[in-house]
Amino acid sequence: MRLIDADALKKDDELTEWLSRDAIRTGKMLKRFSELFIKKIDNAPTVCDIEQIRAEILSLHVSNYSDYAMKIAVIDIIDKYTKGESE
């Protein structure tokens, strides 16, 4: 299995252009397909919600500098691997 950013897929200009151009050319059938395609993306199971993980880590209460440093290190790792994907 491969994780993908489904929101980015929905915003893909090439895909959007293809769906809309072909929908105009072939009529209602492809328009219905493109609506179904977007609905399927929206309803696909989420394997990992990185924003939820980040929020949970940030909400952890830390009692000493070592715990605080670990919390920041974990957030930095998450940000390292998600920066380019979410922007």
Phi and psi restraints in degrees (range 20) as a CNS / XPLOR table:
assign (resid 1 and name C) (resid 2 and name N)
       (resid 2 and name CA) (resid 2 and name C) 1.0 -127.5 20.0 2
assign (resid 2 and name N) (resid 2 and name CA)
       (resid 2 and name C) (resid 3 and name N) 1.0 130.9 20.0 2
assign (resid 2 and name C) (resid 3 and name N)
       (resid 3 and name CA) (resid 3 and name C) 1.0 -80.4 20.0 2
assign (resid 3 and name N) (resid 3 and name CA)
       (resid 3 and name C) (resid 4 and name N) 1.0 136.3 20.0 2
assign (resid 3 and name C) (resid 4 and name N)
       (resid 4 and name CA) (resid 4 and name C) 1.0 -131.9 20.0 2
assign (resid 4 and name N) (resid 4 and name CA)
       (resid 4 and name C) (resid 5 and name N) 1.0 162.9 20.0 2
assign (resid 4 and name C) (resid 5 and name N)
       (resid 5 and name CA) (resid 5 and name C) 1.0 -93.4 20.0 2
assign (resid 5 and name N) (resid 5 and name CA)
       (resid 5 and name C) (resid 6 and name N) 1.0 97.6 20.0 2
assign (resid 5 and name C) (resid 6 and name N)
       (resid 6 and name CA) (resid 6 and name C) 1.0 -65.0 20.0 2
assign (resid 6 and name N) (resid 6 and name CA)
       (resid 6 and name C) (resid 7 and name N) 1.0 -32.7 20.0 2
assign (resid 6 and name C) (resid 7 and name N)
       (resid 7 and name CA) (resid 7 and name C) 1.0 -64.6 20.0 2
assign (resid 7 and name N) (resid 7 and name CA)
       (resid 7 and name C) (resid 8 and name N) 1.0 -39.0 20.0 2
assign (resid 7 and name C) (resid 8 and name N)
       (resid 8 and name CA) (resid 8 and name C) 1.0 -66.6 20.0 2
assign (resid 8 and name N) (resid 8 and name CA)
       (resid 8 and name C) (resid 9 and name N) 1.0 -36.7 20.0 2
assign (resid 8 and name C) (resid 9 and name N)
       (resid 9 and name CA) (resid 9 and name C) 1.0 -61.7 20.0 2
assign (resid 9 and name N) (resid 9 and name CA)
       (resid 9 and name C) (resid 10 and name N) 1.0 -41.9 20.0 2
assign (resid 9 and name C) (resid 10 and name N)
       (resid 10 and name CA) (resid 10 and name C) 1.0 -65.3 20.0 2
assign (resid 10 and name N) (resid 10 and name CA)
       (resid 10 and name C) (resid 11 and name N) 1.0 -27.5 20.0 2
assign (resid 10 and name C) (resid 11 and name N)
       (resid 11 and name CA) (resid 11 and name C) 1.0 -92.1 20.0 2
assign (resid 11 and name N) (resid 11 and name CA)
       (resid 11 and name C) (resid 12 and name N) 1.0 -0.8 20.0 2
assign (resid 11 and name C) (resid 12 and name N)
       (resid 12 and name CA) (resid 12 and name C) 1.0 -62.4 20.0 2
assign (resid 12 and name N) (resid 12 and name CA)
       (resid 12 and name C) (resid 13 and name N) 1.0 117.8 20.0 2
assign (resid 12 and name C) (resid 13 and name N)
       (resid 13 and name CA) (resid 13 and name C) 1.0 -62.5 20.0 2
assign (resid 13 and name N) (resid 13 and name CA)
       (resid 13 and name C) (resid 14 and name N) 1.0 -39.8 20.0 2
assign (resid 13 and name C) (resid 14 and name N)
       (resid 14 and name CA) (resid 14 and name C) 1.0 -64.4 20.0 2
assign (resid 14 and name N) (resid 14 and name CA)
       (resid 14 and name C) (resid 15 and name N) 1.0 -44.4 20.0 2
assign (resid 14 and name C) (resid 15 and name N)
       (resid 15 and name CA) (resid 15 and name C) 1.0 -65.5 20.0 2
assign (resid 15 and name N) (resid 15 and name CA)
       (resid 15 and name C) (resid 16 and name N) 1.0 -45.1 20.0 2
assign (resid 15 and name C) (resid 16 and name N)
       (resid 16 and name CA) (resid 16 and name C) 1.0 -61.0 20.0 2
assign (resid 16 and name N) (resid 16 and name CA)
       (resid 16 and name C) (resid 17 and name N) 1.0 -43.4 20.0 2
assign (resid 16 and name C) (resid 17 and name N)
       (resid 17 and name CA) (resid 17 and name C) 1.0 -63.5 20.0 2
assign (resid 17 and name N) (resid 17 and name CA)
       (resid 17 and name C) (resid 18 and name N) 1.0 -43.1 20.0 2
assign (resid 17 and name C) (resid 18 and name N)
       (resid 18 and name CA) (resid 18 and name C) 1.0 -61.7 20.0 2
assign (resid 18 and name N) (resid 18 and name CA)
       (resid 18 and name C) (resid 19 and name N) 1.0 -47.3 20.0 2
assign (resid 18 and name C) (resid 19 and name N)
       (resid 19 and name CA) (resid 19 and name C) 1.0 -63.4 20.0 2
assign (resid 19 and name N) (resid 19 and name CA)
       (resid 19 and name C) (resid 20 and name N) 1.0 -44.3 20.0 2
assign (resid 19 and name C) (resid 20 and name N)
       (resid 20 and name CA) (resid 20 and name C) 1.0 -71.8 20.0 2
assign (resid 20 and name N) (resid 20 and name CA)
       (resid 20 and name C) (resid 21 and name N) 1.0 -40.0 20.0 2
assign (resid 20 and name C) (resid 21 and name N)
       (resid 21 and name CA) (resid 21 and name C) 1.0 -63.3 20.0 2
assign (resid 21 and name N) (resid 21 and name CA)
       (resid 21 and name C) (resid 22 and name N) 1.0 -47.6 20.0 2
assign (resid 21 and name C) (resid 22 and name N)
       (resid 22 and name CA) (resid 22 and name C) 1.0 -69.4 20.0 2
assign (resid 22 and name N) (resid 22 and name CA)
       (resid 22 and name C) (resid 23 and name N) 1.0 -31.2 20.0 2
assign (resid 22 and name C) (resid 23 and name N)
       (resid 23 and name CA) (resid 23 and name C) 1.0 -64.6 20.0 2
assign (resid 23 and name N) (resid 23 and name CA)
       (resid 23 and name C) (resid 24 and name N) 1.0 -39.2 20.0 2
assign (resid 23 and name C) (resid 24 and name N)
       (resid 24 and name CA) (resid 24 and name C) 1.0 -66.2 20.0 2
assign (resid 24 and name N) (resid 24 and name CA)
       (resid 24 and name C) (resid 25 and name N) 1.0 -42.4 20.0 2
assign (resid 24 and name C) (resid 25 and name N)
       (resid 25 and name CA) (resid 25 and name C) 1.0 -71.1 20.0 2
assign (resid 25 and name N) (resid 25 and name CA)
       (resid 25 and name C) (resid 26 and name N) 1.0 -39.8 20.0 2
assign (resid 25 and name C) (resid 26 and name N)
       (resid 26 and name CA) (resid 26 and name C) 1.0 -104.9 20.0 2
assign (resid 26 and name N) (resid 26 and name CA)
       (resid 26 and name C) (resid 27 and name N) 1.0 -2.4 20.0 2
assign (resid 26 and name C) (resid 27 and name N)
       (resid 27 and name CA) (resid 27 and name C) 1.0 88.9 20.0 2
assign (resid 27 and name N) (resid 27 and name CA)
       (resid 27 and name C) (resid 28 and name N) 1.0 -152.0 20.0 2
assign (resid 27 and name C) (resid 28 and name N)
       (resid 28 and name CA) (resid 28 and name C) 1.0 -66.1 20.0 2
assign (resid 28 and name N) (resid 28 and name CA)
       (resid 28 and name C) (resid 29 and name N) 1.0 -29.0 20.0 2
assign (resid 28 and name C) (resid 29 and name N)
       (resid 29 and name CA) (resid 29 and name C) 1.0 -59.3 20.0 2
assign (resid 29 and name N) (resid 29 and name CA)
       (resid 29 and name C) (resid 30 and name N) 1.0 -49.4 20.0 2
assign (resid 29 and name C) (resid 30 and name N)
       (resid 30 and name CA) (resid 30 and name C) 1.0 -72.0 20.0 2
assign (resid 30 and name N) (resid 30 and name CA)
       (resid 30 and name C) (resid 31 and name N) 1.0 -32.6 20.0 2
assign (resid 30 and name C) (resid 31 and name N)
       (resid 31 and name CA) (resid 31 and name C) 1.0 -60.0 20.0 2
assign (resid 31 and name N) (resid 31 and name CA)
       (resid 31 and name C) (resid 32 and name N) 1.0 -42.7 20.0 2
assign (resid 31 and name C) (resid 32 and name N)
       (resid 32 and name CA) (resid 32 and name C) 1.0 -64.6 20.0 2
assign (resid 32 and name N) (resid 32 and name CA)
       (resid 32 and name C) (resid 33 and name N) 1.0 -40.4 20.0 2
assign (resid 32 and name C) (resid 33 and name N)
       (resid 33 and name CA) (resid 33 and name C) 1.0 -61.4 20.0 2
assign (resid 33 and name N) (resid 33 and name CA)
       (resid 33 and name C) (resid 34 and name N) 1.0 -44.9 20.0 2
assign (resid 33 and name C) (resid 34 and name N)
       (resid 34 and name CA) (resid 34 and name C) 1.0 -65.0 20.0 2
assign (resid 34 and name N) (resid 34 and name CA)
       (resid 34 and name C) (resid 35 and name N) 1.0 -37.2 20.0 2
assign (resid 34 and name C) (resid 35 and name N)
       (resid 35 and name CA) (resid 35 and name C) 1.0 -64.9 20.0 2
assign (resid 35 and name N) (resid 35 and name CA)
       (resid 35 and name C) (resid 36 and name N) 1.0 -42.1 20.0 2
assign (resid 35 and name C) (resid 36 and name N)
       (resid 36 and name CA) (resid 36 and name C) 1.0 -65.2 20.0 2
assign (resid 36 and name N) (resid 36 and name CA)
       (resid 36 and name C) (resid 37 and name N) 1.0 -40.2 20.0 2
assign (resid 36 and name C) (resid 37 and name N)
       (resid 37 and name CA) (resid 37 and name C) 1.0 -59.3 20.0 2
assign (resid 37 and name N) (resid 37 and name CA)
       (resid 37 and name C) (resid 38 and name N) 1.0 -47.9 20.0 2
assign (resid 37 and name C) (resid 38 and name N)
       (resid 38 and name CA) (resid 38 and name C) 1.0 -64.2 20.0 2
assign (resid 38 and name N) (resid 38 and name CA)
       (resid 38 and name C) (resid 39 and name N) 1.0 -40.7 20.0 2
assign (resid 38 and name C) (resid 39 and name N)
       (resid 39 and name CA) (resid 39 and name C) 1.0 -62.9 20.0 2
assign (resid 39 and name N) (resid 39 and name CA)
       (resid 39 and name C) (resid 40 and name N) 1.0 -41.0 20.0 2
assign (resid 39 and name C) (resid 40 and name N)
       (resid 40 and name CA) (resid 40 and name C) 1.0 -63.8 20.0 2
assign (resid 40 and name N) (resid 40 and name CA)
       (resid 40 and name C) (resid 41 and name N) 1.0 -40.3 20.0 2
assign (resid 40 and name C) (resid 41 and name N)
       (resid 41 and name CA) (resid 41 and name C) 1.0 -61.9 20.0 2
assign (resid 41 and name N) (resid 41 and name CA)
       (resid 41 and name C) (resid 42 and name N) 1.0 -46.5 20.0 2
assign (resid 41 and name C) (resid 42 and name N)
       (resid 42 and name CA) (resid 42 and name C) 1.0 -62.9 20.0 2
assign (resid 42 and name N) (resid 42 and name CA)
       (resid 42 and name C) (resid 43 and name N) 1.0 -32.2 20.0 2
assign (resid 42 and name C) (resid 43 and name N)
       (resid 43 and name CA) (resid 43 and name C) 1.0 -97.1 20.0 2
assign (resid 43 and name N) (resid 43 and name CA)
       (resid 43 and name C) (resid 44 and name N) 1.0 2.3 20.0 2
assign (resid 43 and name C) (resid 44 and name N)
       (resid 44 and name CA) (resid 44 and name C) 1.0 -66.3 20.0 2
assign (resid 44 and name N) (resid 44 and name CA)
       (resid 44 and name C) (resid 45 and name N) 1.0 145.2 20.0 2
assign (resid 44 and name C) (resid 45 and name N)
       (resid 45 and name CA) (resid 45 and name C) 1.0 -64.3 20.0 2
assign (resid 45 and name N) (resid 45 and name CA)
       (resid 45 and name C) (resid 46 and name N) 1.0 144.2 20.0 2
assign (resid 45 and name C) (resid 46 and name N)
       (resid 46 and name CA) (resid 46 and name C) 1.0 -92.8 20.0 2
assign (resid 46 and name N) (resid 46 and name CA)
       (resid 46 and name C) (resid 47 and name N) 1.0 123.6 20.0 2
assign (resid 46 and name C) (resid 47 and name N)
       (resid 47 and name CA) (resid 47 and name C) 1.0 -81.7 20.0 2
assign (resid 47 and name N) (resid 47 and name CA)
       (resid 47 and name C) (resid 48 and name N) 1.0 -40.3 20.0 2
assign (resid 47 and name C) (resid 48 and name N)
       (resid 48 and name CA) (resid 48 and name C) 1.0 -152.4 20.0 2
assign (resid 48 and name N) (resid 48 and name CA)
       (resid 48 and name C) (resid 49 and name N) 1.0 119.1 20.0 2
assign (resid 48 and name C) (resid 49 and name N)
       (resid 49 and name CA) (resid 49 and name C) 1.0 -98.1 20.0 2
assign (resid 49 and name N) (resid 49 and name CA)
       (resid 49 and name C) (resid 50 and name N) 1.0 93.3 20.0 2
assign (resid 49 and name C) (resid 50 and name N)
       (resid 50 and name CA) (resid 50 and name C) 1.0 -63.6 20.0 2
assign (resid 50 and name N) (resid 50 and name CA)
       (resid 50 and name C) (resid 51 and name N) 1.0 -32.2 20.0 2
assign (resid 50 and name C) (resid 51 and name N)
       (resid 51 and name CA) (resid 51 and name C) 1.0 -66.5 20.0 2
assign (resid 51 and name N) (resid 51 and name CA)
       (resid 51 and name C) (resid 52 and name N) 1.0 -38.3 20.0 2
assign (resid 51 and name C) (resid 52 and name N)
       (resid 52 and name CA) (resid 52 and name C) 1.0 -65.7 20.0 2
assign (resid 52 and name N) (resid 52 and name CA)
       (resid 52 and name C) (resid 53 and name N) 1.0 -40.7 20.0 2
assign (resid 52 and name C) (resid 53 and name N)
       (resid 53 and name CA) (resid 53 and name C) 1.0 -63.8 20.0 2
assign (resid 53 and name N) (resid 53 and name CA)
       (resid 53 and name C) (resid 54 and name N) 1.0 -46.1 20.0 2
assign (resid 53 and name C) (resid 54 and name N)
       (resid 54 and name CA) (resid 54 and name C) 1.0 -59.5 20.0 2
assign (resid 54 and name N) (resid 54 and name CA)
       (resid 54 and name C) (resid 55 and name N) 1.0 -45.4 20.0 2
assign (resid 54 and name C) (resid 55 and name N)
       (resid 55 and name CA) (resid 55 and name C) 1.0 -62.3 20.0 2
assign (resid 55 and name N) (resid 55 and name CA)
       (resid 55 and name C) (resid 56 and name N) 1.0 -40.5 20.0 2
assign (resid 55 and name C) (resid 56 and name N)
       (resid 56 and name CA) (resid 56 and name C) 1.0 -65.7 20.0 2
assign (resid 56 and name N) (resid 56 and name CA)
       (resid 56 and name C) (resid 57 and name N) 1.0 -41.6 20.0 2
assign (resid 56 and name C) (resid 57 and name N)
       (resid 57 and name CA) (resid 57 and name C) 1.0 -64.2 20.0 2
assign (resid 57 and name N) (resid 57 and name CA)
       (resid 57 and name C) (resid 58 and name N) 1.0 -44.1 20.0 2
assign (resid 57 and name C) (resid 58 and name N)
       (resid 58 and name CA) (resid 58 and name C) 1.0 -64.3 20.0 2
assign (resid 58 and name N) (resid 58 and name CA)
       (resid 58 and name C) (resid 59 and name N) 1.0 -27.3 20.0 2
assign (resid 58 and name C) (resid 59 and name N)
       (resid 59 and name CA) (resid 59 and name C) 1.0 -82.7 20.0 2
assign (resid 59 and name N) (resid 59 and name CA)
       (resid 59 and name C) (resid 60 and name N) 1.0 -9.3 20.0 2
assign (resid 59 and name C) (resid 60 and name N)
       (resid 60 and name CA) (resid 60 and name C) 1.0 -62.9 20.0 2
assign (resid 60 and name N) (resid 60 and name CA)
       (resid 60 and name C) (resid 61 and name N) 1.0 135.6 20.0 2
assign (resid 60 and name C) (resid 61 and name N)
       (resid 61 and name CA) (resid 61 and name C) 1.0 -88.7 20.0 2
assign (resid 61 and name N) (resid 61 and name CA)
       (resid 61 and name C) (resid 62 and name N) 1.0 127.8 20.0 2
assign (resid 61 and name C) (resid 62 and name N)
       (resid 62 and name CA) (resid 62 and name C) 1.0 -111.9 20.0 2
assign (resid 62 and name N) (resid 62 and name CA)
       (resid 62 and name C) (resid 63 and name N) 1.0 145.9 20.0 2
assign (resid 62 and name C) (resid 63 and name N)
       (resid 63 and name CA) (resid 63 and name C) 1.0 -108.5 20.0 2
assign (resid 63 and name N) (resid 63 and name CA)
       (resid 63 and name C) (resid 64 and name N) 1.0 -11.3 20.0 2
assign (resid 63 and name C) (resid 64 and name N)
       (resid 64 and name CA) (resid 64 and name C) 1.0 -148.2 20.0 2
assign (resid 64 and name N) (resid 64 and name CA)
       (resid 64 and name C) (resid 65 and name N) 1.0 170.5 20.0 2
assign (resid 64 and name C) (resid 65 and name N)
       (resid 65 and name CA) (resid 65 and name C) 1.0 -62.8 20.0 2
assign (resid 65 and name N) (resid 65 and name CA)
       (resid 65 and name C) (resid 66 and name N) 1.0 -38.2 20.0 2
assign (resid 65 and name C) (resid 66 and name N)
       (resid 66 and name CA) (resid 66 and name C) 1.0 -61.0 20.0 2
assign (resid 66 and name N) (resid 66 and name CA)
       (resid 66 and name C) (resid 67 and name N) 1.0 -44.2 20.0 2
assign (resid 66 and name C) (resid 67 and name N)
       (resid 67 and name CA) (resid 67 and name C) 1.0 -64.7 20.0 2
assign (resid 67 and name N) (resid 67 and name CA)
       (resid 67 and name C) (resid 68 and name N) 1.0 -40.2 20.0 2
assign (resid 67 and name C) (resid 68 and name N)
       (resid 68 and name CA) (resid 68 and name C) 1.0 -62.8 20.0 2
assign (resid 68 and name N) (resid 68 and name CA)
       (resid 68 and name C) (resid 69 and name N) 1.0 -44.5 20.0 2
assign (resid 68 and name C) (resid 69 and name N)
       (resid 69 and name CA) (resid 69 and name C) 1.0 -62.0 20.0 2
assign (resid 69 and name N) (resid 69 and name CA)
       (resid 69 and name C) (resid 70 and name N) 1.0 -39.8 20.0 2
assign (resid 69 and name C) (resid 70 and name N)
       (resid 70 and name CA) (resid 70 and name C) 1.0 -65.0 20.0 2
assign (resid 70 and name N) (resid 70 and name CA)
       (resid 70 and name C) (resid 71 and name N) 1.0 -42.6 20.0 2
assign (resid 70 and name C) (resid 71 and name N)
       (resid 71 and name CA) (resid 71 and name C) 1.0 -59.5 20.0 2
assign (resid 71 and name N) (resid 71 and name CA)
       (resid 71 and name C) (resid 72 and name N) 1.0 -46.4 20.0 2
assign (resid 71 and name C) (resid 72 and name N)
       (resid 72 and name CA) (resid 72 and name C) 1.0 -65.5 20.0 2
assign (resid 72 and name N) (resid 72 and name CA)
       (resid 72 and name C) (resid 73 and name N) 1.0 -39.5 20.0 2
assign (resid 72 and name C) (resid 73 and name N)
       (resid 73 and name CA) (resid 73 and name C) 1.0 -62.0 20.0 2
assign (resid 73 and name N) (resid 73 and name CA)
       (resid 73 and name C) (resid 74 and name N) 1.0 -41.2 20.0 2
assign (resid 73 and name C) (resid 74 and name N)
       (resid 74 and name CA) (resid 74 and name C) 1.0 -65.3 20.0 2
assign (resid 74 and name N) (resid 74 and name CA)
       (resid 74 and name C) (resid 75 and name N) 1.0 -44.2 20.0 2
assign (resid 74 and name C) (resid 75 and name N)
       (resid 75 and name CA) (resid 75 and name C) 1.0 -62.5 20.0 2
assign (resid 75 and name N) (resid 75 and name CA)
       (resid 75 and name C) (resid 76 and name N) 1.0 -40.5 20.0 2
assign (resid 75 and name C) (resid 76 and name N)
       (resid 76 and name CA) (resid 76 and name C) 1.0 -61.4 20.0 2
assign (resid 76 and name N) (resid 76 and name CA)
       (resid 76 and name C) (resid 77 and name N) 1.0 -38.8 20.0 2
assign (resid 76 and name C) (resid 77 and name N)
       (resid 77 and name CA) (resid 77 and name C) 1.0 -65.3 20.0 2
assign (resid 77 and name N) (resid 77 and name CA)
       (resid 77 and name C) (resid 78 and name N) 1.0 -45.9 20.0 2
assign (resid 77 and name C) (resid 78 and name N)
       (resid 78 and name CA) (resid 78 and name C) 1.0 -58.7 20.0 2
assign (resid 78 and name N) (resid 78 and name CA)
       (resid 78 and name C) (resid 79 and name N) 1.0 -47.7 20.0 2
assign (resid 78 and name C) (resid 79 and name N)
       (resid 79 and name CA) (resid 79 and name C) 1.0 -62.0 20.0 2
assign (resid 79 and name N) (resid 79 and name CA)
       (resid 79 and name C) (resid 80 and name N) 1.0 -37.9 20.0 2
assign (resid 79 and name C) (resid 80 and name N)
       (resid 80 and name CA) (resid 80 and name C) 1.0 -57.4 20.0 2
assign (resid 80 and name N) (resid 80 and name CA)
       (resid 80 and name C) (resid 81 and name N) 1.0 -41.7 20.0 2
assign (resid 80 and name C) (resid 81 and name N)
       (resid 81 and name CA) (resid 81 and name C) 1.0 -92.4 20.0 2
assign (resid 81 and name N) (resid 81 and name CA)
       (resid 81 and name C) (resid 82 and name N) 1.0 -4.6 20.0 2
assign (resid 81 and name C) (resid 82 and name N)
       (resid 82 and name CA) (resid 82 and name C) 1.0 -119.3 20.0 2
assign (resid 82 and name N) (resid 82 and name CA)
       (resid 82 and name C) (resid 83 and name N) 1.0 -8.2 20.0 2
assign (resid 82 and name C) (resid 83 and name N)
       (resid 83 and name CA) (resid 83 and name C) 1.0 -54.1 20.0 2
assign (resid 83 and name N) (resid 83 and name CA)
       (resid 83 and name C) (resid 84 and name N) 1.0 -58.5 20.0 2
assign (resid 83 and name C) (resid 84 and name N)
       (resid 84 and name CA) (resid 84 and name C) 1.0 -66.9 20.0 2
assign (resid 84 and name N) (resid 84 and name CA)
       (resid 84 and name C) (resid 85 and name N) 1.0 -29.9 20.0 2
assign (resid 84 and name C) (resid 85 and name N)
       (resid 85 and name CA) (resid 85 and name C) 1.0 -75.7 20.0 2
assign (resid 85 and name N) (resid 85 and name CA)
       (resid 85 and name C) (resid 86 and name N) 1.0 -36.0 20.0 2
assign (resid 85 and name C) (resid 86 and name N)
       (resid 86 and name CA) (resid 86 and name C) 1.0 -90.8 20.0 2
assign (resid 86 and name N) (resid 86 and name CA)
       (resid 86 and name C) (resid 87 and name N) 1.0 -9.8 20.0 2
